[in-house]
Amino acid sequence: MAKKHALRPHLRKVAAGDASDILFYPEEGYVRSKQRYHITLLSFEDEGSDCTEVQILAGPSGLQRRIAEQIAPVAGRTYWWTEEIVLVESEQLQLYFSGATASDVLNLWLQGYWVEVE
């Protein structure tokens, strides 16, 4: 069995108030060759104001699939997704804050693990 490497990143971004209000994981790009990420808990929050919606997406570049969405999340309230999300080589997780106000602080907390695969 492959060794599990824990991950618990906290991503934070100051919103521009436009379509660029997206948090990416992994931040440096896509899942590398011979790696697989298992996200077992995802939490998010807009500290400043109410968004229109938040979408959780995952997949390779240009083929992101919507996993879940939260319509009209309340500012300062943490929301979570507990269904496991698996990212394989060349995939990335995206959290899109639609309708965020410029200067809002956007947060994404992840918990899970990654493994080396052959």
C-alpha positions as a Python dict, from the first residue, in 0.01 Angstrom:
ca = {
    (1, 'M'): (0, 0, 0),
    (2, 'A'): (126, 348, -87),
    (3, 'K'): (243, 574, 192),
    (4, 'K'): (-2, 856, 271),
    (5, 'H'): (136, 1210, 304),
    (6, 'A'): (-93, 1442, 502),
    (7, 'L'): (-202, 1774, 356),
    (8, 'R'): (-376, 2061, 534),
    (9, 'P'): (-319, 2376, 330),
    (10, 'H'): (-492, 2708, 390),
    (11, 'L'): (-523, 2925, 80),
    (12, 'R'): (-611, 3290, 112),
    (13, 'K'): (-676, 3553, -155),
    (14, 'V'): (-789, 3915, -160),
    (15, 'A'): (-1073, 3938, -411),
    (16, 'A'): (-1054, 4162, -714),
    (17, 'G'): (-1432, 4159, -749),
    (18, 'D'): (-1426, 4002, -1096),
    (19, 'A'): (-1401, 3664, -1272),
    (20, 'S'): (-1046, 3612, -1137),
    (21, 'D'): (-1166, 3534, -784),
    (22, 'I'): (-1059, 3171, -801),
    (23, 'L'): (-846, 2975, -555),
    (24, 'F'): (-645, 2689, -712),
    (25, 'Y'): (-504, 2372, -558),
    (26, 'P'): (-233, 2272, -608),
    (27, 'E'): (-139, 2639, -621),
    (28, 'E'): (171, 2579, -834),
    (29, 'G'): (-23, 2412, -1115),
    (30, 'Y'): (-162, 2066, -1170),
    (31, 'V'): (-112, 1734, -990),
    (32, 'R'): (226, 1597, -1094),
    (33, 'S'): (300, 1268, -1263),
    (34, 'K'): (286, 969, -1028),
    (35, 'Q'): (84, 1154, -763),
    (36, 'R'): (-281, 1138, -656),
    (37, 'Y'): (-448, 1377, -412),
    (38, 'H'): (-737, 1278, -186),
    (39, 'I'): (-923, 1577, -41),
    (40, 'T'): (-1142, 1451, 241),
    (41, 'L'): (-1263, 1786, 376),
    (42, 'L'): (-1293, 2119, 197),
    (43, 'S'): (-1402, 2436, 380),
    (44, 'F'): (-1439, 2788, 245),
    (45, 'E'): (-1540, 3138, 352),
    (46, 'D'): (-1569, 3491, 219),
    (47, 'E'): (-1483, 3704, 521),
    (48, 'G'): (-1618, 4032, 386),
    (49, 'S'): (-1949, 4011, 204),
    (50, 'D'): (-2213, 3778, 67),
    (51, 'C'): (-2124, 3616, -269),
    (52, 'T'): (-2368, 3519, -539),
    (53, 'E'): (-2239, 3161, -529),
    (54, 'V'): (-1927, 2952, -474),
    (55, 'Q'): (-1849, 2668, -713),
    (56, 'I'): (-1617, 2374, -644),
    (57, 'L'): (-1464, 2245, -969),
    (58, 'A'): (-1198, 1986, -1051),
    (59, 'G'): (-1035, 1836, -1355),
    (60, 'P'): (-773, 1899, -1622),
    (61, 'S'): (-721, 2237, -1785),
    (62, 'G'): (-1024, 2337, -1991),
    (63, 'L'): (-1232, 2041, -1874),
    (64, 'Q'): (-1318, 2141, -1519),
    (65, 'R'): (-1630, 1968, -1391),
    (66, 'R'): (-1856, 2117, -1128),
    (67, 'I'): (-1860, 1907, -814),
    (68, 'A'): (-2079, 2127, -595),
    (69, 'E'): (-2200, 2481, -544),
    (70, 'Q'): (-2326, 2692, -259),
    (71, 'I'): (-2583, 2952, -361),
    (72, 'A'): (-2578, 3284, -171),
    (73, 'P'): (-2322, 3198, 100),
    (74, 'V'): (-2332, 3438, 395),
    (75, 'A'): (-2023, 3650, 469),
    (76, 'G'): (-1810, 3535, 759),
    (77, 'R'): (-1967, 3189, 766),
    (78, 'T'): (-1768, 2874, 692),
    (79, 'Y'): (-1914, 2619, 451),
    (80, 'W'): (-1778, 2269, 391),
    (81, 'W'): (-1783, 1974, 156),
    (82, 'T'): (-1718, 1631, 308),
    (83, 'E'): (-1740, 1406, 2),
    (84, 'E'): (-1393, 1291, -103),
    (85, 'I'): (-1247, 1464, -408),
    (86, 'V'): (-972, 1272, -590),
    (87, 'L'): (-731, 1457, -817),
    (88, 'V'): (-510, 1259, -1052),
    (89, 'E'): (-220, 1360, -1276),
    (90, 'S'): (-280, 1687, -1468),
    (91, 'E'): (-589, 1781, -1263),
    (92, 'Q'): (-649, 2079, -1038),
    (93, 'L'): (-912, 2190, -788),
    (94, 'Q'): (-1071, 2532, -834),
    (95, 'L'): (-1293, 2724, -597),
    (96, 'Y'): (-1469, 3009, -780),
    (97, 'F'): (-1623, 3288, -572),
    (98, 'S'): (-1884, 3439, -805),
    (99, 'G'): (-1995, 3787, -702),
    (100, 'A'): (-1722, 3847, -444),
    (101, 'T'): (-1667, 4214, -362),
    (102, 'A'): (-1326, 4372, -428),
    (103, 'S'): (-1101, 4356, -118),
    (104, 'D'): (-1294, 4064, 39),
    (105, 'V'): (-1068, 3802, 193),
    (106, 'L'): (-1142, 3459, 46),
    (107, 'N'): (-1035, 3144, 233),
    (108, 'L'): (-1003, 2780, 137),
    (109, 'W'): (-902, 2510, 385),
    (110, 'L'): (-827, 2157, 269),
    (111, 'Q'): (-763, 1837, 455),
    (112, 'G'): (-660, 1503, 314),
    (113, 'Y'): (-353, 1326, 183),
    (114, 'W'): (-155, 1249, -129),
    (115, 'V'): (8, 927, -244),
    (116, 'E'): (268, 825, -498),
    (117, 'V'): (125, 601, -770),
    (118, 'E'): (288, 395, -1044),
}
